């Protein structure tokens, strides 16, 4: 499967990532929860919750392509989170990896997350996912389709998922741009940001 399958709009890219394999530093995991993010106001998918909304900068330039790259950032200045860049080169779009099922390398993931962590919680939540797979800020811009890369993405046949509002965003909070596979305890619980407008008052 090639990067061309990520050269699509964020929603389509998010659907294609459900059930895909993420291979990183002795751990293989199946993606079961994602969130789509658009770009600037003058782009094809304006999204005030996206890091790219105000246009390209030093930190977010990876979000503007080419597709198939890894965009990393720190949440609250602490937890590393990872996105798969999509859309066309020069057009911002990305999909946040929210949760995955660790299939191989469980012991390695436990060594990174802590031996007391339950296996279903190893990669539940974007920060925990990156910790379990050893993804760091230094991985920003990695080509996920490079067969020799330290973090690789293997797309499988897309699986039908559920959809609902994104977690924890205060803007564009009602968009059903979070997608997940039902029946997996690895999927995170929905938490609406206390700074978001009342349900139904946001796009």
Secondary structure, 3 states (H helix, E strand, C coil): CCHHHHCCCHHHHHHHHCCCEEEECCEEEEEEEEEEECECCCCCCECCCCCCCCCCCCCCHHHHCCCCEEEEEEECCCEEEEEEECCCCCCCCEEEEEEEEEEECHHHHHHHHCCCCCHHHCCECHHHHHHHHCCCHHHCCCECCCCCCCEEEECCCCCCCEEECCCCCCCCCCCCCEEECCCCCCCCCCCCCCCCCCCCCCC
